[in-house]
Amino acid sequence: MAGERGATIFSNGSFLLLTVSALISLIGDQMTLIALPWLMMTLTSDPVAVSAMMALLSLPRAVLVLFGGVLADRFDPVRLLIAMRLSSFALLGGLAALAASGTLQSWHLYPFAFAIGISTAVALPASATLAPRLLPNAQLGSGNALLMMAAQIAMLVGPMTAGLLIAQSQDAPTDLSSFAVIFAIDSASFLLSFALLSVIRLGAPPAGNKPAGGIFARLGDGFRYVGADRPLAFFLVYLAIMTLFVSGPMVVGIPFLVKDELGGSAVSYGAFFFALNLGAMIAAGAAMMLKPPRGSLLIPIVLLVDVVIGALMIVFVNNLQSWTSYAILFVVGMAMAYVQVTMMTRVQKRVDPAYLGRVMAFMMLAMLGVAPLSAPVAGLIVDKLSAKTMFEIVGTIMIVLPLLFLLSRDLRRLGEDTPAEPAEPEEAVFEAAGLQTEKGSK
């Protein structure tokens, strides 16, 4: 068993199956994320069409992820993931068939992108609840670090593989065979992921407050749970604000930095993201062996790491012509991975298991829901000022903002205590009226 003395995450067969399943499907996902916008640009040169398709891909994740969290708390998350893997297998298989047959048209990509976004919205919260169900608390940090490492490997391997395949057909713009191969690989990755997930068996569902009612009632109960836990609520607000200032500059700012400051070198562009992802992968590996800070030190250390990231962004943008720019992004990647693994583990340990899917969905909403807003804001700043100025502004904000949140006693308490288990709904009503239930009077 995972909890036996001397056991590690590598002796937990179910968790290893989950990790391999995630790695395989994520590699396919990364290939498709590279291929879709490039395919749309191949079929039509209209930038509005590309933007609309990517919006249809990301919008369901931002809007529906909360309902995915409700489903993850209501049903077996492994079965939910299996259902989403099978749906994605069919979607990508159909897209591959259209591309291979030469009948694919630009309008076909809109419903496919929207359907893939819906599948992702359901799958994300379900997948985030599995590590706490499969691992004891003592191994949860190492487990999250291994999953993070798998994600970073996928972000290195997937785009590179897709780029090599697409490059083979650049001399023949009407040849969509490379895209067909990419979508077929992604479809096969979902099928293999489904096979691995089918072997995993979870134990009994977590005991806790599971109120009756429909999906909206359960979602409302999740809002009340988060609202009652002030340290958790403060953290989600902080996460959303930081995502607003980090996501857009990374996605929009770096390409313009390369274009304006480095002459549009594709090698530099790829090398920047390679350094960022490599740093995150190495930090995830180190996190498997290191214990995170506990108690009152956890939040101050995490916030100070964010301050360092902000300072490094300013240094980075003023040293683009030097090899140190790659080293800086490597360190930034390490710092971001450390913060993500540390805080994901802390929240998973803190939350009542009966609410874990919904809380994970709130965390993802703080990132996925804000990220689409961050990119256009970053683009506007770049257009009015410059990419370099934008990074300097964002870096300054990232230095000041964590220091301001460090003053919050509520946020610091996230590392110090664990909230009491929520009362049953009928008990909460009586307690609000100053009465005792029959159970409470015994």
PENORCOR-V875434 format. One record per helix or strand of 2 or more residues. SS is the DSSP state (~ for helix, > for strand). FROM is the first residue (numbers start at 1). TO is the last residue. Records with the same first field share a line. If there is no record, write none. Layout:
SS = FROM-TO / FROM-TO
This chain:
~ = 9-11 / 13-43 / 47-74 / 77-101 / 108-128 / 130-134 / 137-167 / 177-197 / 215-228 / 230-261 / 266-287 / 297-317 / 324-350 / 353-384 / 387-405 / 409-415 / 425-432
